[in-house]
Amino acid sequence: MIKRVYITDDYNVYHNITGDFGATYQEEMIINAPAHHLYEKNGFSCRDKKKLYYDNTGWADFLFFEKLLPNKEESMRNWDEQAEIIMTERFGKDTVIALATAENNIPYVRNVNAYYENGVFYIITYALSNKMKQITENPTVAITGEWFTAHGEGINLGFFGKSDNAKVAGKLRTAFAEWIDNGHNDFSDENTIILCVKLTDAVLLSHGTRYEF
């Protein structure tokens, strides 16, 4: 936001103009040294000098100071490499998360085993299950886990055993090694699929720090 504050040498503010430009501008008379130092101390930079006329000052030289302000939405989003490290430590293995879907404006939630990597959760499931029917109609899902909540897009990657899924399937076999071959899944059935949940927004909490994208 641009805010022009016209200040005389006795600090009398007598005019304000605001606009939505992502910066703050302040204008002061050159002889107002205390204000000059105050602006610089608070992150303003002198950008211009102009001669202006006002009734109570006459013609005088004014300095223009600028400070860029972060976009509010951008300032709230601080997902970085450290957040990815935490996500991998918590969820880059066999982990249980709650997966929520919706049908006819009614939410449905269930616990699933999942594996996380690079902004995506991978889940082994059945193509004819209720959750996949709901995701087919409405791919927007919600997830919650250990000090973590998110929304994402549910994507059916197809049969677990197809060649295109070999790399991901290999990682899931490693992550889910403790139970993957206990008979719960029929890997000869082409309805045994990989569900990919691509995150669209998320909040992660760790030791008092909030990470968000």
Order of alpha helices (4+ residues) and beta strands (2+ residues): beta-beta-beta-alpha-beta-beta-alpha-alpha-beta-beta-beta-alpha-beta-beta-alpha-beta-beta
